[in-house]
């Protein structure tokens, strides 16, 4: 039987795939630090408004002091460090290659969940997880046409640094999920309020870097209304909806399974890139997508 938390994880993957499509232009023009800073501020304010809208501090009633600390740590690791590294990698490698590297967060999460929390995964679900990872890797690594010349496929800056940043983002995503799991496992904790705490900590840290005068924290281009709109839409879809769906999924699902299902976003990105680039993915991309679909079915129907 398909569990709701599995569907939430897949929903998050869809949000992240669409979000990555509309993040390339503002991220490259503003720079990773400025893009993530404005993105987080917009979403954090929205999460605060939604949470406080439930009633006088109603969304915060389930939070103990240790819960605040864990969610703040999750935000600093997963958003402040992880998201900044992710978009810095995307600015260098483009969304396709960054996607395959970031998908390794599923393996990091599964390993950490097993080592730290004792999560176990059945034989069928394990086979499905391996197929998902293999499918994502195949679709993205071999999914490019040899003569592809689109700007999103070109290197900008040191490619090795881009690879390291993408892997750092994947590790941070896994660590952030692990930190958030004990808080979200409590039925009285509101996941929207948890997301607000998480984003607020990361937003304050980013503005701290700007106030401290860090050169790379400054925007590379003026923040025009168009860039602000693109940044806001990206943040609300990818972080506001997508990350909240992950937090809801972590309430009942184990860290590894949620990570595996949410890691299919690079495959979901393929048809979106097809529409944008007006060119079908290479045959290997379809093979990878097929493996991912089969693997996802095995995980869902375990």
Backbone bond lengths (Angstrom), bond angles and torsions (degrees), N, CA, C in turn:
res aa  C-N    CA-C-N  psi(-1)  N-CA   C-N-CA  omega(-1)  CA-C   N-CA-C  phi
1 X - - - 1.466 - - 1.531 109.88 -
2 X 1.328 115.36 135.45 1.455 120.21 -179.47 1.522 109.47 -76.19
3 X 1.332 116.56 128.31 1.464 121.70 -179.71 1.525 109.51 -91.05
4 X 1.340 114.96 150.55 1.461 119.92 -179.75 1.523 111.89 -61.26
5 X 1.337 116.82 -38.06 1.467 117.97 -177.37 1.526 112.09 -66.05
6 X 1.353 117.03 -26.70 1.460 119.62 174.39 1.528 111.13 -67.48
7 X 1.328 115.93 -42.02 1.464 120.25 178.66 1.524 111.34 -66.10
8 X 1.332 116.73 -35.42 1.464 119.88 176.51 1.533 110.40 -62.19
9 X 1.339 116.44 -41.47 1.469 120.24 179.57 1.525 111.00 -63.99
10 X 1.337 116.71 -40.20 1.471 120.09 176.95 1.525 111.01 -66.94
11 X 1.326 116.58 -37.64 1.456 120.10 176.08 1.516 111.85 -61.32
12 X 1.330 115.74 -39.48 1.473 120.19 176.79 1.522 110.35 -62.54
13 X 1.340 117.15 -40.69 1.465 120.71 178.93 1.532 110.87 -60.28
14 X 1.332 116.16 -41.17 1.473 120.13 178.79 1.527 110.60 -64.44
15 X 1.323 116.65 -41.54 1.470 120.52 178.75 1.527 111.12 -63.69
16 X 1.330 116.69 -41.96 1.465 120.28 -179.86 1.519 111.32 -67.05
17 X 1.354 116.69 -37.78 1.463 119.45 179.52 1.524 110.66 -63.52
18 X 1.331 116.29 -47.46 1.462 119.67 179.79 1.532 110.46 -66.23
19 X 1.338 115.91 -39.83 1.454 119.91 -179.91 1.518 112.47 -61.45
20 X 1.331 117.50 -38.36 1.460 119.99 -179.88 1.518 111.75 -66.02
21 X 1.332 116.73 -29.44 1.463 120.58 178.28 1.525 111.57 -64.14
22 X 1.325 116.29 -40.19 1.462 118.87 -174.09 1.529 112.26 -98.04
23 X 1.333 115.56 11.33 1.464 118.65 179.70 1.517 113.33 -100.96
24 X 1.327 117.20 -17.42 1.465 119.97 -172.00 1.527 111.55 -60.68
25 X 1.338 117.41 -50.85 1.462 120.37 -176.49 1.526 112.96 -64.51
26 X 1.352 119.75 -53.93 1.465 117.77 -179.54 1.524 113.15 -64.48
27 X 1.332 117.88 -34.53 1.460 120.07 -179.22 1.525 111.21 -66.72
28 X 1.324 116.83 -42.53 1.455 119.41 -179.38 1.522 111.82 -71.58
29 X 1.322 117.61 -32.76 1.457 119.68 -178.27 1.529 112.21 -79.47
30 X 1.324 117.06 -40.05 1.467 120.19 -179.26 1.519 112.90 -84.74
31 X 1.327 116.57 -27.08 1.461 120.97 -170.91 1.515 109.04 95.29
32 X 1.330 115.97 153.22 1.465 120.35 -173.88 1.521 112.38 -60.03
33 X 1.342 117.65 -43.79 1.464 120.46 -175.79 1.533 111.41 -65.14
34 X 1.330 116.92 -49.98 1.465 120.15 -178.16 1.518 111.45 -66.10
35 X 1.336 116.81 -39.71 1.462 120.30 179.34 1.524 111.04 -61.43
36 X 1.338 116.81 -50.05 1.469 120.26 -178.88 1.529 110.50 -64.98
37 X 1.331 117.05 -36.97 1.475 120.11 -178.81 1.535 111.21 -62.29
38 X 1.321 117.08 -50.29 1.469 119.67 -179.35 1.527 111.37 -68.84
39 X 1.314 115.80 -36.42 1.470 121.57 177.65 1.528 110.30 -59.93
40 X 1.330 116.14 -47.73 1.461 120.41 -178.39 1.520 111.76 -67.67
41 X 1.339 116.83 -39.20 1.465 119.37 -179.05 1.522 110.87 -61.67
42 X 1.321 117.13 -44.98 1.467 121.22 179.93 1.526 110.68 -61.22
43 X 1.327 116.22 -46.69 1.468 119.53 -176.55 1.521 111.03 -71.82
44 X 1.339 117.79 -38.71 1.469 120.17 179.50 1.523 110.88 -61.64
45 X 1.328 117.23 -43.85 1.469 120.42 178.35 1.522 110.74 -63.11
46 X 1.338 116.61 -38.20 1.469 120.12 178.13 1.521 111.03 -65.58
47 X 1.337 116.82 -43.50 1.460 120.40 179.69 1.532 111.39 -64.30
48 X 1.328 116.34 -38.72 1.472 119.86 176.21 1.528 110.51 -61.66
49 X 1.331 116.37 -45.14 1.464 120.48 -178.31 1.524 110.85 -62.90
50 X 1.332 116.23 -42.73 1.470 119.72 179.95 1.519 110.39 -66.17
51 X 1.334 116.78 -44.87 1.470 120.88 -178.37 1.524 111.56 -62.54
52 X 1.312 116.24 -48.18 1.469 119.78 -179.06 1.529 111.03 -68.38
53 X 1.316 116.08 -21.30 1.459 119.52 178.67 1.514 113.87 -70.05
54 X 1.346 116.85 -17.16 1.468 119.15 178.48 1.528 111.51 -71.47
55 X 1.328 117.98 -15.20 1.464 121.46 -176.54 1.514 108.67 145.99
56 X 1.326 118.98 175.60 1.465 121.58 -179.64 1.528 111.22 -60.35
57 X 1.323 115.78 99.03 1.463 122.40 179.87 1.524 112.35 56.90
58 X 1.344 116.02 25.20 1.454 119.16 -174.34 1.520 114.09 -62.02
59 X 1.336 116.41 -36.74 1.447 118.76 -177.18 1.508 114.32 -72.05
60 X 1.320 118.30 -11.85 1.455 122.22 -174.52 1.535 112.47 -101.42
61 X 1.320 117.56 -3.03 1.472 119.22 -172.14 1.525 112.99 -62.60
62 X 1.332 117.10 -30.69 1.458 118.94 -176.32 1.512 114.31 -83.02
63 X 1.322 117.97 3.33 1.465 120.52 -175.05 1.525 112.20 -91.11
64 X 1.334 115.70 121.90 1.462 121.93 169.47 1.532 107.46 -91.39
65 X 1.343 117.34 162.97 1.473 119.40 179.66 1.529 113.55 -52.82
66 X 1.341 117.59 -40.37 1.457 119.65 -179.80 1.524 111.08 -66.47
67 X 1.350 117.25 -30.39 1.465 120.25 178.30 1.531 111.10 -67.37
68 X 1.333 115.59 -40.58 1.463 119.34 175.92 1.524 110.01 -58.75
69 X 1.323 116.45 -44.54 1.463 121.20 -177.74 1.524 111.58 -64.55
70 X 1.338 116.92 -43.10 1.461 120.31 -179.03 1.525 111.65 -66.78
71 X 1.329 117.61 -42.10 1.463 119.96 -179.92 1.526 110.81 -69.96
72 X 1.331 117.22 -35.44 1.463 119.59 175.59 1.529 110.12 -64.43
73 X 1.346 116.51 -42.16 1.463 120.06 177.77 1.524 110.33 -63.21
74 X 1.333 116.92 -40.31 1.461 120.78 177.42 1.525 111.07 -60.61
75 X 1.340 116.43 -40.29 1.456 120.14 178.66 1.517 112.99 -67.96
76 X 1.326 116.55 -42.17 1.463 120.13 -179.28 1.529 111.05 -65.90
77 X 1.342 116.54 -39.10 1.462 119.95 -179.03 1.531 111.10 -77.09
78 X 1.340 115.73 -51.20 1.458 119.80 -171.63 1.512 114.94 -80.34
79 X 1.338 117.80 -33.55 1.458 120.91 -175.33 1.527 111.38 -103.83
80 X 1.333 116.28 -54.62 1.461 119.83 -177.57 1.541 111.13 -60.69
81 X 1.337 116.42 -50.63 1.466 119.44 179.35 1.527 110.97 -87.14
82 X 1.341 116.51 -51.01 1.459 121.39 -172.93 1.517 113.99 -62.89
83 X 1.335 117.75 -52.74 1.462 119.97 -178.12 1.522 111.70 -65.81
84 X 1.319 116.99 -38.45 1.467 119.60 178.49 1.522 110.45 -62.80
85 X 1.330 116.60 -43.79 1.467 120.36 177.17 1.524 111.07 -64.22
86 X 1.335 116.94 -38.47 1.460 120.90 -178.80 1.529 111.35 -62.38
87 X 1.321 116.95 -47.04 1.460 118.71 -177.33 1.522 111.70 -76.70
88 X 1.321 117.34 -26.98 1.460 119.14 172.26 1.531 110.03 -65.37
89 X 1.344 116.60 -37.69 1.461 120.56 175.96 1.526 110.86 -67.76
90 X 1.336 116.98 -42.17 1.458 120.59 -179.38 1.528 111.35 -63.65
91 X 1.322 116.83 -35.77 1.458 120.19 177.62 1.527 111.68 -63.68
92 X 1.340 117.04 -25.68 1.455 121.50 -179.56 1.524 113.07 -94.25
93 X 1.338 117.18 -36.47 1.461 121.04 -171.18 1.523 114.22 -110.32
94 X 1.328 117.97 -17.15 1.459 120.55 -174.14 1.518 110.97 87.72
95 X 1.343 117.67 166.42 1.471 120.71 -173.69 1.516 114.71 -69.49
96 X 1.344 118.42 -31.05 1.467 119.84 -174.35 1.522 111.03 -69.68
97 X 1.320 117.70 -53.17 1.460 120.75 -177.46 1.531 111.60 -71.47
98 X 1.312 116.62 -34.36 1.467 118.76 174.95 1.520 110.24 -62.83
99 X 1.335 116.17 -37.21 1.461 120.74 -179.16 1.512 113.41 -60.72
100 X 1.335 116.96 -42.84 1.464 118.56 -177.95 1.526 110.70 -68.96
101 X 1.320 117.28 -35.52 1.460 119.86 178.62 1.524 111.48 -70.84
102 X 1.333 116.13 -40.58 1.460 119.27 -179.82 1.526 111.32 -68.47
103 X 1.330 117.47 -26.98 1.471 120.68 179.31 1.521 112.40 -62.22
104 X 1.329 117.56 -15.57 1.465 119.67 177.54 1.527 111.74 -68.19
105 X 1.342 117.65 -8.21 1.467 118.16 177.04 1.521 111.07 -61.50
106 X 1.348 117.19 -24.42 1.465 119.80 177.09 1.521 111.02 -63.51
107 X 1.325 116.55 -42.67 1.469 120.07 179.23 1.526 111.19 -70.37
108 X 1.329 116.80 -40.74 1.461 119.62 175.98 1.528 110.62 -59.81
109 X 1.339 116.28 -44.47 1.467 121.01 -177.51 1.526 111.43 -64.79
110 X 1.331 115.97 -44.04 1.463 119.79 -179.87 1.528 110.76 -62.24
111 X 1.330 116.35 -43.13 1.462 119.94 -179.76 1.525 111.46 -66.06
112 X 1.333 117.09 -43.80 1.466 120.54 179.44 1.530 111.47 -67.99
113 X 1.339 116.29 -39.20 1.457 119.73 178.33 1.518 111.96 -61.84
114 X 1.336 115.87 -38.99 1.467 120.39 178.26 1.529 111.10 -69.90
115 X 1.341 116.34 -44.56 1.463 120.64 -174.56 1.521 112.91 -73.15
116 X 1.329 117.19 -38.86 1.465 120.71 -172.73 1.517 112.49 -96.71
117 X 1.337 117.08 -42.56 1.460 120.41 -172.44 1.523 113.37 -107.76
118 X 1.328 117.25 -3.22 1.454 120.01 178.54 1.510 113.96 71.22
119 X 1.351 118.08 23.03 1.461 120.96 178.00 1.522 109.85 -62.99
120 X 1.320 116.10 138.91 1.461 121.85 177.00 1.519 108.95 -120.55
121 X 1.317 116.00 150.43 1.455 120.99 179.64 1.521 107.99 -131.41
122 X 1.337 117.03 133.18 1.451 121.82 -178.37 1.518 112.52 -68.90
123 X 1.356 115.75 169.01 1.462 120.56 -175.95 1.531 111.61 -62.12
124 X 1.343 117.23 -43.85 1.466 120.03 -179.19 1.521 111.30 -64.76
125 X 1.336 115.53 -45.24 1.467 119.45 -179.90 1.527 110.78 -65.94
126 X 1.347 117.09 -35.01 1.457 120.43 178.17 1.525 110.60 -64.91
127 X 1.344 115.80 -43.70 1.466 119.76 176.65 1.527 110.28 -60.63
128 X 1.333 115.59 -43.58 1.460 119.56 178.44 1.519 111.96 -61.55
129 X 1.330 116.73 -42.09 1.464 120.60 179.55 1.523 111.12 -62.41
130 X 1.336 116.72 -41.59 1.463 120.17 178.67 1.521 111.22 -64.46
131 X 1.333 116.97 -39.05 1.466 120.48 177.75 1.523 111.28 -66.60
132 X 1.339 116.23 -38.44 1.464 119.37 177.75 1.521 110.34 -61.38
133 X 1.325 116.36 -49.25 1.472 120.23 -179.15 1.530 110.33 -61.91
134 X 1.356 116.53 -44.45 1.467 120.18 179.47 1.527 110.50 -63.19
135 X 1.324 116.63 -40.40 1.460 120.32 179.95 1.510 112.66 -64.97
136 X 1.325 116.19 -43.65 1.471 120.03 178.88 1.522 110.27 -62.58
137 X 1.324 116.37 -46.38 1.463 119.97 -179.26 1.532 111.05 -62.22
138 X 1.328 117.16 -44.11 1.466 120.98 -179.78 1.522 111.08 -63.59
139 X 1.322 116.02 -46.66 1.460 120.39 -176.42 1.518 112.48 -62.57
140 X 1.330 116.52 -37.02 1.460 119.00 -175.33 1.530 111.84 -89.93
141 X 1.336 117.29 -44.45 1.460 119.20 -178.24 1.523 112.26 -67.24
142 X 1.346 117.13 -38.92 1.463 120.57 -175.79 1.524 112.42 -107.38
143 X 1.326 116.01 8.44 1.461 120.07 -174.14 1.504 115.15 -88.53
144 X 1.308 117.84 9.11 1.464 121.40 -178.19 1.525 110.48 -103.48
145 X 1.312 117.24 137.04 1.456 121.26 172.46 1.529 109.45 -69.12
146 X 1.324 116.68 142.83 1.464 120.85 -175.96 1.532 112.51 -59.26
147 X 1.326 115.88 -35.97 1.460 119.22 -176.54 1.520 112.62 -93.63
148 X 1.328 117.29 15.01 1.464 121.16 -178.55 1.525 110.09 -59.92
149 X 1.343 116.20 130.64 1.465 120.31 -177.51 1.522 112.86 -130.29
150 X 1.340 117.01 11.77 1.465 119.63 -178.44 1.530 110.13 -64.27
151 X 1.328 115.61 148.43 1.472 120.65 -177.21 1.520 112.23 -59.08
152 X 1.351 117.72 -28.48 1.457 120.10 -179.43 1.523 112.21 -69.38
153 X 1.337 117.23 -15.95 1.457 121.06 -178.46 1.534 112.56 -98.00
154 X 1.310 117.83 -3.66 1.459 120.76 -176.95 1.521 111.05 -91.23
155 X 1.344 115.11 149.76 1.462 120.29 176.91 1.524 109.82 -77.33
156 X 1.320 116.07 139.18 1.454 121.60 174.19 1.522 107.19 -128.16
157 X 1.312 115.84 103.20 1.448 118.77 -174.93 1.527 110.61 92.67
158 X 1.319 115.92 -166.25 1.465 122.56 -175.28 1.520 110.40 -74.00
159 X 1.349 116.82 116.13 1.463 120.67 -177.65 1.527 111.64 -65.37
160 X 1.332 117.40 -37.55 1.458 120.15 179.65 1.516 112.12 -62.18
161 X 1.330 115.87 -37.89 1.461 119.60 176.17 1.518 110.61 -65.40
162 X 1.332 116.58 -38.31 1.466 120.24 177.50 1.521 111.95 -61.15
163 X 1.338 116.75 -41.87 1.467 121.28 177.87 1.523 110.44 -62.47
164 X 1.331 116.94 -45.44 1.465 120.87 -179.74 1.520 111.25 -62.88
165 X 1.321 117.40 -40.58 1.465 120.88 179.77 1.523 111.28 -66.00
166 X 1.338 117.49 -40.31 1.468 120.71 179.35 1.524 111.26 -64.96
167 X 1.323 117.47 -40.69 1.471 120.92 177.84 1.529 111.00 -68.25
168 X 1.333 116.36 -36.55 1.463 119.57 175.38 1.529 110.15 -62.72
169 X 1.328 116.85 -41.81 1.465 120.56 177.89 1.521 111.18 -61.44
170 X 1.333 117.16 -40.45 1.467 121.05 179.21 1.525 111.07 -64.17
171 X 1.331 116.84 -44.10 1.464 120.72 179.02 1.530 110.51 -63.96
172 X 1.331 116.94 -41.07 1.465 120.41 179.58 1.529 110.98 -64.78
173 X 1.334 116.99 -37.91 1.465 120.21 177.67 1.523 110.56 -61.06
174 X 1.336 116.52 -42.47 1.463 120.87 179.61 1.526 111.05 -66.13
175 X 1.321 117.60 -44.79 1.464 121.24 179.78 1.529 111.32 -65.01
176 X 1.334 116.61 -38.34 1.464 120.18 179.84 1.523 111.27 -65.45
177 X 1.332 116.66 -40.58 1.468 119.94 177.42 1.518 111.28 -64.17
178 X 1.323 116.13 -39.02 1.463 120.52 179.21 1.526 110.96 -64.30
179 X 1.347 117.27 -39.70 1.463 120.86 179.77 1.525 111.41 -68.36
180 X 1.334 116.57 -34.14 1.467 120.17 -176.05 1.526 113.13 -81.10
181 X 1.318 117.91 -25.11 1.470 121.66 -173.90 1.532 113.93 -54.38
182 X 1.352 120.76 -47.96 1.478 119.43 -178.70 1.529 113.29 -61.77
183 X 1.323 116.56 -32.29 1.466 119.76 178.99 1.517 110.33 -71.56
184 X 1.317 116.36 -46.48 1.466 121.09 -174.49 1.519 112.34 -73.54
185 X 1.328 117.20 -18.52 1.465 120.40 177.92 1.526 111.84 -70.29
186 X 1.345 117.33 -14.05 1.460 121.23 179.55 1.537 109.60 -83.69
187 X 1.322 118.30 123.13 1.467 120.48 -174.85 1.525 114.44 -62.27
188 X 1.331 118.28 -23.52 1.468 119.59 -177.30 1.527 112.68 -82.15
189 X 1.330 117.83 -8.92 1.464 121.02 -177.25 1.527 110.12 -83.70
190 X 1.320 116.24 128.20 1.450 122.82 178.48 1.530 108.65 -84.14
191 X 1.345 119.47 119.63 1.466 120.46 -177.82 1.523 113.59 -64.11
192 X 1.329 118.06 -28.20 1.474 119.77 177.51 1.524 109.43 -69.66
193 X 1.333 117.03 -42.10 1.456 120.48 175.92 1.528 110.57 -64.00
194 X 1.330 116.61 -39.26 1.462 120.32 177.77 1.522 110.38 -62.12
195 X 1.327 116.41 -40.77 1.457 120.36 177.76 1.519 111.33 -64.50
196 X 1.338 117.03 -37.59 1.472 121.01 178.53 1.526 110.89 -63.87
197 X 1.329 117.00 -43.00 1.469 120.84 177.94 1.523 109.98 -62.04
198 X 1.299 115.22 -46.25 1.466 122.03 -178.27 1.528 111.10 -58.70
199 X 1.321 116.09 -48.95 1.455 120.70 -177.28 1.528 112.09 -70.76
200 X 1.335 116.26 -35.10 1.467 119.47 -179.83 1.518 111.44 -62.92
201 X 1.329 116.90 -42.33 1.468 120.44 179.12 1.522 110.60 -61.85
202 X 1.340 116.63 -44.31 1.460 120.20 -179.39 1.528 111.70 -67.82
203 X 1.331 116.81 -37.96 1.464 120.80 179.63 1.524 110.91 -64.11
204 X 1.315 116.74 -45.57 1.471 120.62 178.84 1.528 110.95 -60.86
205 X 1.324 116.41 -39.71 1.464 119.75 179.25 1.525 111.01 -64.30
206 X 1.327 116.65 -41.06 1.464 119.92 -179.69 1.524 111.51 -66.98
207 X 1.328 117.45 -42.46 1.458 119.22 177.59 1.525 110.98 -67.86
208 X 1.332 116.90 -28.28 1.462 120.43 174.66 1.521 111.53 -62.20
209 X 1.333 116.55 -40.11 1.463 120.03 177.35 1.524 111.17 -64.63
210 X 1.332 116.40 -39.07 1.461 120.30 179.48 1.526 110.84 -65.31
211 X 1.339 116.64 -45.66 1.461 121.26 179.71 1.529 110.81 -64.54
212 X 1.322 116.29 -34.17 1.465 120.65 179.84 1.525 112.30 -70.96
213 X 1.322 116.15 -11.02 1.463 119.64 176.12 1.512 115.09 89.77
214 X 1.350 117.92 17.61 1.467 119.78 178.27 1.526 109.14 -62.28
215 X 1.304 116.13 124.34 1.466 120.63 -173.93 1.524 112.68 -61.47
216 X 1.333 116.96 -43.48 1.460 120.13 -177.72 1.521 112.99 -69.07
217 X 1.348 117.38 -13.92 1.462 120.38 179.33 1.530 112.06 -78.44
218 X 1.330 116.85 -15.48 1.456 119.81 -179.92 1.531 110.85 -75.30
219 X 1.318 116.05 149.45 1.469 120.67 177.88 1.521 109.83 -68.19
220 X 1.327 116.88 137.31 1.449 121.57 179.55 1.525 111.89 -78.78
221 X 1.335 116.91 -23.03 1.460 122.68 178.43 1.520 108.31 -136.40
222 X 1.333 119.11 157.07 1.470 120.89 177.10 1.533 110.77 -60.71
223 X 1.320 115.79 144.91 1.462 120.90 179.18 1.530 108.51 -82.17
224 X 1.316 116.92 95.52 1.459 122.07 179.11 1.527 109.71 -80.60
225 X 1.348 117.71 161.62 1.474 119.45 176.63 1.519 112.78 -55.87
226 X 1.338 116.90 -37.25 1.463 119.77 179.28 1.514 112.55 -64.48
227 X 1.336 116.48 -44.31 1.462 119.72 178.42 1.521 111.52 -66.31
228 X 1.339 116.47 -37.87 1.460 120.20 178.56 1.523 110.28 -64.61
229 X 1.335 117.10 -39.16 1.470 120.62 178.94 1.520 110.57 -65.23
230 X 1.324 117.21 -46.91 1.468 120.48 178.47 1.524 111.29 -60.84
231 X 1.324 116.14 -42.03 1.462 120.65 179.56 1.518 111.35 -64.12
232 X 1.340 116.17 -43.34 1.455 120.57 -179.85 1.519 112.47 -64.88
233 X 1.344 116.95 -44.13 1.464 120.59 179.21 1.524 110.07 -62.67
234 X 1.338 115.81 -44.60 1.463 119.75 177.89 1.521 111.17 -58.32
235 X 1.344 116.30 -47.05 1.455 119.86 -177.99 1.512 113.09 -63.52
236 X 1.323 117.25 -43.91 1.463 120.53 -177.46 1.520 111.81 -66.32
237 X 1.355 116.46 -36.08 1.466 119.40 -179.64 1.534 110.73 -78.45
238 X 1.340 116.44 -52.73 1.462 120.16 -173.13 1.517 113.16 -76.07
239 X 1.344 116.80 -42.00 1.462 119.98 -177.47 1.524 112.03 -97.03
240 X 1.324 115.91 -47.26 1.462 118.56 -177.25 1.515 112.53 -63.00
241 X 1.338 115.96 -51.60 1.470 120.18 -179.63 1.524 110.76 -88.53
242 X 1.341 117.01 -51.79 1.456 120.66 -174.11 1.517 114.07 -60.81
243 X 1.341 116.57 -50.33 1.466 118.90 -177.43 1.520 111.30 -70.14
244 X 1.329 117.84 -32.41 1.468 119.39 176.59 1.520 110.40 -66.08
245 X 1.347 117.52 -37.46 1.462 120.64 176.75 1.526 110.92 -62.72
246 X 1.333 117.01 -38.23 1.468 119.88 176.59 1.525 110.86 -63.71
247 X 1.321 116.15 -43.45 1.464 119.40 179.98 1.530 111.16 -63.70
248 X 1.337 116.85 -38.87 1.471 120.17 176.33 1.525 109.65 -64.55
249 X 1.338 116.92 -41.98 1.465 120.44 179.99 1.522 111.71 -63.06
250 X 1.338 116.62 -36.27 1.461 120.36 -179.44 1.521 112.71 -68.70
251 X 1.321 117.10 -17.58 1.467 119.52 179.57 1.526 111.03 -60.49
252 X 1.335 116.77 -44.79 1.461 120.69 -177.10 1.527 113.41 -111.35
253 X 1.333 117.35 -22.27 1.459 120.19 -178.01 1.510 112.01 -93.94
254 X 1.343 116.20 157.70 1.456 119.12 177.01 1.525 109.70 -80.47
255 X 1.319 115.65 158.00 1.460 121.76 -173.05 1.526 111.63 -59.08
256 X 1.338 117.22 -43.65 1.456 120.68 -176.47 1.516 113.31 -65.31
257 X 1.340 117.39 -46.39 1.464 120.71 -178.12 1.525 111.30 -65.66
258 X 1.323 116.92 -42.59 1.467 120.15 178.02 1.525 109.92 -61.34
259 X 1.319 116.88 -40.22 1.463 120.49 179.63 1.518 111.44 -66.10
260 X 1.336 117.29 -41.14 1.458 120.96 -179.85 1.524 110.56 -61.81
261 X 1.328 116.87 -47.86 1.456 120.37 -177.68 1.527 112.02 -68.40
262 X 1.321 117.45 -37.03 1.459 119.25 179.31 1.525 112.24 -75.91
263 X 1.346 117.04 -12.60 1.464 120.27 -179.34 1.522 112.98 -80.51
264 X 1.336 118.77 -2.37 1.468 120.48 -179.47 1.527 111.52 -78.69
265 X 1.320 118.07 1.15 1.469 119.78 -177.15 1.530 113.45 -57.31
266 X 1.364 121.15 -35.84 1.464 118.26 177.63 1.523 113.17 -62.03
267 X 1.342 117.27 -32.97 1.457 119.73 178.01 1.531 110.17 -72.13
268 X 1.323 116.59 -39.75 1.464 119.74 176.27 1.527 111.07 -64.64
269 X 1.325 116.46 -23.35 1.460 121.21 178.90 1.527 112.17 -71.28
270 X 1.347 117.85 -24.98 1.454 121.28 -175.81 1.531 113.55 -57.50
271 X 1.341 119.76 -51.99 1.475 117.83 178.71 1.527 112.53 -64.92
272 X 1.328 116.85 -29.08 1.464 119.61 177.43 1.529 110.68 -67.79
273 X 1.341 116.02 -41.39 1.456 119.80 175.95 1.528 110.84 -65.84
274 X 1.327 116.32 -35.03 1.466 121.12 177.72 1.531 109.68 -59.05
275 X 1.322 116.33 -46.77 1.463 120.32 179.32 1.531 111.13 -65.00
276 X 1.329 116.17 -39.92 1.462 119.47 -176.42 1.523 112.03 -73.55
277 X 1.343 116.92 -44.72 1.459 121.22 -176.75 1.517 112.74 -86.27
278 X 1.359 115.80 -10.23 1.471 121.99 -179.22 1.531 111.35 58.53
279 X 1.325 114.20 40.29 1.455 119.89 178.52 1.511 109.21 -151.48
280 X 1.340 116.31 132.08 1.459 120.50 -178.61 1.524 110.61 -67.65
281 X 1.346 117.40 146.27 1.472 119.67 175.54 1.522 111.19 -61.65
282 X 1.317 115.89 160.64 1.463 121.39 178.14 1.529 109.93 -65.70
283 X 1.355 117.88 158.61 1.480 120.74 -178.52 1.526 113.89 -52.92
284 X 1.326 117.30 -37.97 1.463 119.35 -179.43 1.515 112.00 -62.61
285 X 1.335 116.75 -26.92 1.457 119.66 178.11 1.529 110.65 -66.00
286 X 1.323 116.00 -37.33 1.468 119.38 178.74 1.524 110.90 -69.27
287 X 1.347 116.18 -37.27 1.466 119.69 175.91 1.521 109.63 -60.87
288 X 1.328 116.56 -46.48 1.459 120.41 178.92 1.509 112.40 -62.14
289 X 1.337 115.92 -40.45 1.465 119.67 178.47 1.519 110.87 -63.58
290 X 1.337 116.47 -39.00 1.461 119.82 178.71 1.517 112.16 -64.62
291 X 1.339 116.77 -43.35 1.465 120.15 176.78 1.526 111.03 -61.04
292 X 1.323 116.38 -39.34 1.459 120.54 180.00 1.522 111.35 -65.19
293 X 1.331 116.90 -41.45 1.460 120.63 179.45 1.527 110.59 -62.76
294 X 1.336 116.64 -45.93 1.469 120.70 179.43 1.530 110.11 -62.95
295 X 1.333 116.28 -45.39 1.462 119.83 179.83 1.516 112.36 -62.81
296 X 1.320 116.58 -41.56 1.467 120.24 178.39 1.533 110.81 -62.43
297 X 1.337 116.47 -40.62 1.463 120.22 178.47 1.521 111.13 -62.11
298 X 1.324 117.32 -40.38 1.466 120.51 179.73 1.527 110.78 -65.52
299 X 1.338 116.98 -37.98 1.474 119.80 178.14 1.524 110.35 -68.90
300 X 1.327 116.46 -43.69 1.471 120.26 -176.88 1.512 112.66 -66.97
301 X 1.335 117.30 -37.52 1.469 122.04 -173.10 1.523 112.45 -98.24
302 X 1.327 116.75 21.23 1.472 120.63 -178.08 1.524 110.66 -66.56
